[in-house]
Amino acid sequence: MTEKRVSASRVVGVPAPVLFEMLADPAQHPVIDGSGSVVASRGTAGRRLGLGDRFGMDMRIGLPYKILNTVVEFEEGTRIAWRHFFGHRWRWELRDLGDGRTEVTETFDWSTAKAGFLLVWVRFPGKNLHAIRATLDRLAERYPAGG
């Protein structure tokens, strides 16, 4: 994995602006999370994210923990990404297909991580790719591309 990112894409049956609103609302993240680690947002109910915003999440990987994220990429309706203090990012890119469907790509990018070698050592890239695919499955179930 020389690229230091893993990603997957899927076409879902919802316009990009609708999907973007869900991604820009941290309270919605547990609804679509395929990893099983995103438990709840902290103090963000009804809050829409923008560039530079910080938001907290209750997480669980074995043991519960809390994490603070910062939105580091933001293009209205097409791209949003956040990172936490270790520096790695979760990025969402949307391409509206113009027929009520959207191609959605989720990426785990550790090229900006402070200790990326540790992420590789604990096999987070492969685990996160599995979780990305499960998240996209959940989106596809929620918004079937065929109707």
MOWO-V855193 format. One record per pair of residues at least 4 apart in sequence whose C-alpha atoms are under 6 Angstrom apart, sorted by the first residue. I is the first residue (numbers start at 1). J is the second residue. Records with the same first field share a line. If there is no record, write none. Layout:
I->J  J
//
This chain:
4->110  111
5->108  109  110
6->107  108  129
7->106  107
8->105  106
9->104  105
10->103  104
11->102  103
12->101  102  140  143  144  145
13->101  143  144  145
14->100  101  143
15->100  101  102
16->20  96  102
17->77
20->77
22->28
24->48  49
25->47  48
26->41
27->41  45
29->33
30->38  39  40
32->135  138
33->135
34->131  134  135
35->131
37->59  60  61
38->59
39->58  59
40->57  58
41->56  57  58
42->56  57
51->71  72  74
52->70  71  72
53->70  71
54->69  70
55->68  69
56->67  68
57->66  67
58->66
59->64  65  66
60->64  65
68->84
69->83  84
70->82  83
71->81  82
72->81  82
73->80  81
74->79  80
75->79
78->93  94
79->92  93
80->91  92
81->90  91
82->89  90
83->87  88  89
86->113  114
87->112  113  114
88->109  110  112  113
89->108  109
90->107  108
91->106  107
92->105  106
93->104  105
94->103  104
95->102  103
96->102
97->101  102
110->116
119->124
120->124
124->128
128->132
139->143
140->144
//
